[in-house]
Amino acid sequence: MKKGGTTLIALHVVTILFGALAISKAQQQAPPAIFVFGDGALDVGNNNYLEPTEASDPIRANHSYYGIDFPNSKATGRFSNGYNMADFIAKTMGFKISPPAYLSLAHATRSVNVFTGMNYASAGAGIWNITNDDGVSIHLLKQVDYFAATIAKMESKLGRNNLRKLLSKSLFLLSIGTIDLFRIWDLQESGVSDDNHQTDVNHLITSYGTAIEALYSMGARKFAVINAPPVGSTPEVAQHFNGDTLNKLAVEFNNGLKPLLAGLRFKLGGLRYSIADFYGFSNATFTNPSAAGFVNINSACCNGHCDARVGPPPCKNRKQYWFWDQSFTTEQAAKLAAAAFYNGPVKFTLPVNFKKLVYGK
């Protein structure tokens, strides 16, 4: 962001939030808001507003063929042919769509009628800031900083008690860590020495916990955490490498989430959580894809850079493909996963599903 951008965004937060704090009756019963943190699986356009650096350019999905199945075929910045998992989880809670991308607010031309939360997710983001040392994505603690800026403006209008009540009933959705696992895998394969715990998955889990505790300290209470998918099975990896080692790292990371959240639940009064098993749900689908309506669970529907300016068009049977591009799922895969996490089989969520987390006290 350019200098002064954070202040401008904060002003837009105030306009959007308090141009309409007359929250509907339906929303008074449902969670008042969703706050989204993560990587490209949940990004709804933050990367559109990141500036290039000398090191690299941000990865963006603000061009066709991305968004080909989104309303009006609009490329919004979602790494999908349509909606992504943040949208579908928001829909299950009664909202129309994911809350807006935080960085988009500085460019907003109009306010919205009802505040539904904020989305801070950024494609390429990691838990560790060192994972994003090229500066072209928003690492997790920076996302937490943006949340702090958001609620500082909210408190000035709502008051501390009303803000505390709103945050305690809101859902905090997180999906991040896969980019860090790629970095750990790359360092391990390169034989780099590990003086700073940069290849230690347990250290990564501890860092994740630090971010969650920071959110808790600011009022977050209900955490919906999506674990790492089998990243070694993505077309990006499978076409060039044996992804078994990377998948083992994902399993190690996912196994670490369970004691982390259980420990935080014990340590921090009022904290509630649900862990969604994206790894298990993906593998269950891969084992019997036809049962879920898929004919292809290995290849990308949209190949290359998925860019209408330089590449071939995507597959036509998009609802039958698991992968949209080289890394991210199709709208259909995201829709099915979100449904499973919200109110699906017990085996895909722990200790409760998202619905029980959302409506529980």
RARAZI-V469111 format. One record per residue. RES is the residue in one small letter. PHI is phi in degrees with one decimal (NA if undefined). Layout:
res=RES phi=PHI
res=RES phi=PHI
//
This chain:
res=m phi=NA
res=k phi=-72.5
res=k phi=-57.6
res=g phi=90.8
res=g phi=-65.2
res=t phi=-64.5
res=t phi=-63.8
res=l phi=-63.4
res=i phi=-61.6
res=a phi=-60.4
res=l phi=-63.5
res=h phi=-68.9
res=v phi=-59.8
res=v phi=-61.3
res=t phi=-61.5
res=i phi=-68.8
res=l phi=-69.6
res=f phi=-107.1
res=g phi=-77.4
res=a phi=-165.2
res=l phi=-87.1
res=a phi=-82.0
res=i phi=-72.4
res=s phi=-64.4
res=k phi=-60.5
res=a phi=-60.9
res=q phi=-74.7
res=q phi=-65.2
res=q phi=-82.8
res=a phi=-84.8
res=p phi=-56.5
res=p phi=-71.8
res=a phi=-161.4
res=i phi=-125.5
res=f phi=-117.8
res=v phi=-113.8
res=f phi=-131.4
res=g phi=159.7
res=d phi=-113.9
res=g phi=-65.4
res=a phi=-66.7
res=l phi=-119.4
res=d phi=-63.0
res=v phi=-115.5
res=g phi=135.9
res=n phi=-60.0
res=n phi=-66.6
res=n phi=-60.2
res=y phi=-108.7
res=l phi=-83.4
res=e phi=-84.2
res=p phi=-62.7
res=t phi=-117.7
res=e phi=-64.5
res=a phi=-79.7
res=s phi=-167.2
res=d phi=-107.4
res=p phi=-66.8
res=i phi=-78.6
res=r phi=-132.9
res=a phi=-127.4
res=n phi=-101.9
res=h phi=-140.5
res=s phi=-65.6
res=y phi=-94.5
res=y phi=-58.7
res=g phi=78.6
res=i phi=-59.9
res=d phi=-106.9
res=f phi=-74.8
res=p phi=-48.6
res=n phi=64.4
res=s phi=51.0
res=k phi=-88.4
res=a phi=-84.9
res=t phi=-93.0
res=g phi=111.8
res=r phi=-76.8
res=f phi=-86.3
res=s phi=-161.1
res=n phi=-77.4
res=g phi=-155.2
res=y phi=-75.6
res=n phi=-117.3
res=m phi=-66.4
res=a phi=-60.8
res=d phi=-64.7
res=f phi=-69.7
res=i phi=-67.8
res=a phi=-61.5
res=k phi=-62.6
res=t phi=-63.3
res=m phi=-93.2
res=g phi=99.2
res=f phi=-88.4
res=k phi=-79.5
res=i phi=-168.3
res=s phi=-56.8
res=p phi=-60.8
res=p phi=-70.2
res=a phi=-65.8
res=y phi=-55.2
res=l phi=-72.0
res=s phi=-75.0
res=l phi=-69.3
res=a phi=-68.0
res=h phi=-110.1
res=a phi=-68.4
res=t phi=-103.5
res=r phi=-151.5
res=s phi=-88.9
res=v phi=-108.1
res=n phi=-79.1
res=v phi=-136.8
res=f phi=-74.4
res=t phi=-118.9
res=g phi=123.8
res=m phi=-150.3
res=n phi=-116.3
res=y phi=-106.5
res=a phi=-63.6
res=s phi=-143.5
res=a phi=-59.8
res=g phi=89.6
res=a phi=-74.9
res=g phi=-121.5
res=i phi=-71.7
res=w phi=-81.9
res=n phi=-69.4
res=i phi=-66.6
res=t phi=-65.5
res=n phi=-115.2
res=d phi=-71.2
res=d phi=-82.3
res=g phi=75.8
res=v phi=-112.2
res=s phi=-152.5
res=i phi=-108.4
res=h phi=-65.8
res=l phi=-59.8
res=l phi=-66.3
res=k phi=-68.7
res=q phi=-60.6
res=v phi=-63.9
res=d phi=-61.2
res=y phi=-64.1
res=f phi=-62.6
res=a phi=-60.3
res=a phi=-65.4
res=t phi=-62.2
res=i phi=-74.6
res=a phi=-62.4
res=k phi=-72.4
res=m phi=-63.7
res=e phi=-64.4
res=s phi=-65.8
res=k phi=-103.9
res=l phi=-83.1
res=g phi=92.6
res=r phi=-63.1
res=n phi=-66.6
res=n phi=-65.5
res=l phi=-64.9
res=r phi=-59.7
res=k phi=-64.7
res=l phi=-61.6
res=l phi=-66.9
res=s phi=-67.5
res=k phi=-97.3
res=s phi=-79.5
res=l phi=-99.4
res=f phi=-109.6
res=l phi=-101.0
res=l phi=-130.7
res=s phi=-149.9
res=i phi=-159.4
res=g phi=126.9
res=t phi=-66.4
res=i phi=-68.1
res=d phi=-63.0
res=l phi=-64.7
res=f phi=-59.1
res=r phi=-67.7
res=i phi=-60.0
res=w phi=-59.7
res=d phi=-64.4
res=l phi=-67.2
res=q phi=-64.6
res=e phi=-65.2
res=s phi=-85.4
res=g phi=71.9
res=v phi=-72.0
res=s phi=-66.8
res=d phi=-118.0
res=d phi=-69.8
res=n phi=-111.3
res=h phi=61.2
res=q phi=-76.5
res=t phi=-116.9
res=d phi=-102.2
res=v phi=-65.1
res=n phi=-63.0
res=h phi=-66.3
res=l phi=-63.7
res=i phi=-61.4
res=t phi=-59.9
res=s phi=-65.5
res=y phi=-61.6
res=g phi=-61.5
res=t phi=-60.5
res=a phi=-67.0
res=i phi=-64.3
res=e phi=-63.3
res=a phi=-64.4
res=l phi=-65.3
res=y phi=-59.3
res=s phi=-63.4
res=m phi=-97.0
res=g phi=122.1
res=a phi=-67.7
res=r phi=-131.7
res=k phi=-111.7
res=f phi=-112.8
res=a phi=-104.9
res=v phi=-112.1
res=i phi=-93.7
res=n phi=-78.4
res=a phi=-74.9
res=p phi=-76.3
res=p phi=-72.8
res=v phi=-65.2
res=g phi=-72.5
res=s phi=-100.8
res=t phi=-69.8
res=p phi=-55.4
res=e phi=-55.4
res=v phi=-90.5
res=a phi=-61.8
res=q phi=-74.2
res=h phi=-125.6
res=f phi=-138.2
res=n phi=-84.4
res=g phi=-85.1
res=d phi=-59.4
res=t phi=-63.8
res=l phi=-65.3
res=n phi=-65.7
res=k phi=-65.0
res=l phi=-64.7
res=a phi=-63.4
res=v phi=-62.7
res=e phi=-61.8
res=f phi=-62.6
res=n phi=-65.0
res=n phi=-64.6
res=g phi=-74.5
res=l phi=-64.7
res=k phi=-62.5
res=p phi=-67.3
res=l phi=-59.7
res=l phi=-68.8
res=a phi=-62.7
res=g phi=-66.8
res=l phi=-67.2
res=r phi=-61.4
res=f phi=-73.1
res=k phi=-79.3
res=l phi=-111.1
res=g phi=-59.7
res=g phi=87.1
res=l phi=-72.6
res=r phi=-127.1
res=y phi=-151.0
res=s phi=-140.8
res=i phi=-101.9
res=a phi=-91.9
res=d phi=-91.1
res=f phi=-67.4
res=y phi=-63.2
res=g phi=-66.3
res=f phi=-64.9
res=s phi=-61.4
res=n phi=-66.2
res=a phi=-63.5
res=t phi=-69.9
res=f phi=-63.8
res=t phi=-68.0
res=n phi=-141.4
res=p phi=-62.0
res=s phi=-63.6
res=a phi=-64.3
res=a phi=-101.0
res=g phi=90.7
res=f phi=-99.8
res=v phi=-111.6
res=n phi=-142.2
res=i phi=-122.5
res=n phi=-117.9
res=s phi=-107.4
res=a phi=-80.7
res=c phi=-68.8
res=c phi=-115.4
res=n phi=-92.1
res=g phi=63.3
res=h phi=-86.9
res=c phi=51.8
res=d phi=-127.3
res=a phi=-61.8
res=r phi=-77.5
res=v phi=-134.0
res=g phi=-123.5
res=p phi=-73.3
res=p phi=-67.3
res=p phi=-75.8
res=c phi=-62.3
res=k phi=-86.7
res=n phi=-93.6
res=r phi=-65.2
res=k phi=-72.7
res=q phi=-104.6
res=y phi=-109.2
res=w phi=-79.1
res=f phi=-97.2
res=w phi=-81.9
res=d phi=-119.2
res=q phi=-71.3
res=s phi=-128.6
res=f phi=-114.7
res=t phi=-81.2
res=t phi=-73.8
res=e phi=-55.7
res=q phi=-63.1
res=a phi=-63.8
res=a phi=-63.7
res=k phi=-63.7
res=l phi=-66.2
res=a phi=-63.8
res=a phi=-60.7
res=a phi=-64.1
res=a phi=-65.6
res=f phi=-75.5
res=y phi=-76.4
res=n phi=-150.6
res=g phi=-100.5
res=p phi=-58.2
res=v phi=-58.0
res=k phi=-65.7
res=f phi=-102.4
res=t phi=-142.4
res=l phi=-148.5
res=p phi=-82.8
res=v phi=-136.3
res=n phi=-82.0
res=f phi=-62.6
res=k phi=-62.4
res=k phi=-67.1
res=l phi=-64.8
res=v phi=-63.7
res=y phi=-98.4
res=g phi=-77.4
res=k phi=-96.2
//
